[in-house]
C-alpha cells in the first residue's frame, strides 16, 4: 500500500518548525531528509525513523519493518509534535553526511 499525499502533508506540517526538512517520493512512499541527511521515511502512512544510538537509548529497540528485507526502524507518533522536534535534530547529528554526487 502506498502512502497518501495527505499523510505526507500532515507529517510535514508537524515538522514545520524544523528548518531543513525535505522529502523525495520513492516507489509510492516518501524518504525524509533533515539537513540533507536521510532520517527515515513515510511507509504505508507510518512515520519511521532510522535507528540511532540516541533513539535506541530513548525508545528501546526498533520494531517496525518498512518493507520486506529492510532493517527495523522506529515508528513515531506524529501527533506528538514536541517529541518529533526533540528527536530529529539529535538523531541527525549521529547520521553520516550525504555522499557527494558524481558528475
N, C-alpha and C positions, 0 to 999 in steps of 0.2 A: 504494500500500500504506500503510495507516495504521500508526502507531506503537503498540506494545503498552504497556499499563499497567505490566507487569513491567519493561520497559526504563526507563520514566519513574521508577519507584521506585528502580531501581538508580542512575540518574543523581542523583536527589535524595539518596540515601544517600552518594554520593561527594561531594556538595556540602554535606553536613550540618554541616560545621564553619564554613560561611559563613552568618552570620545575614542574613536579608533575602532569601533565595532563595524565590521563589514561581513558580507556573505557572498557565496557563489553557488548558484544552482548546480547540482550534480546528480544526474540519473534519478530525477524525481524527488530528491532530498536537497538539503542545503548545508553547506560547510560554513562554519562560522570562524571568523578571524578577529583577533584583537591585536592591534598594532602590528599587523602583518603576520602574526603567528596563528597557526591553526589551533583553536582551543576546543573544538568539538563540532557538533552539528545538530541539525534537526532531522530526526529519523522517525518516520511513522508518527508524526506530530508529537514527538517527545524531544525535549532538550537534553542532549547527552554531552557531557564534558569529558575530556581526556583525563586519565588518571595521573595525578602528580603527587609528590610527597605531601604537599600541604593539604590537598583534598583527601588523601588517604588518612592523614592524621585527624582530620575533622569529621570525615564521613565513613570511615572504615574501608572495606574493600568494594570495588566497583562490581555491580551485579548485572547491568543491562548490556545486552548484545545488540549493536545497531543493525547488523546484517550477518548472514551466515558466513562464518570464517573469520569474523572480526574479533578483536580482543574486547573484553568487558570495559564499559565506560560507566560514568556516574550519571544517573537520571536526576535532574534538578527540578524542584518545584518552581515553575516560572511565576507563580502567584506571589512568591516571596522576593520582592524587588530588592530589599536590603541584603538578603543572602546573596543574590546574584552580584550586586555591586561589591560585596566584600570578597567573594571567591575569585572572580575573574582576573582582576589585576594581580593578585598574589600568585595564582597558578600560572599566569602568563610569564611571570619572571622566571619560572622554572623550565619553561619550554625553550627549545632551541630556536635561534634566529632562522628566518627563512633562508633557504639556499639562493644564491644569486642566479638569475635566469641566464641561460646560454643565449648568445646572439646568433 
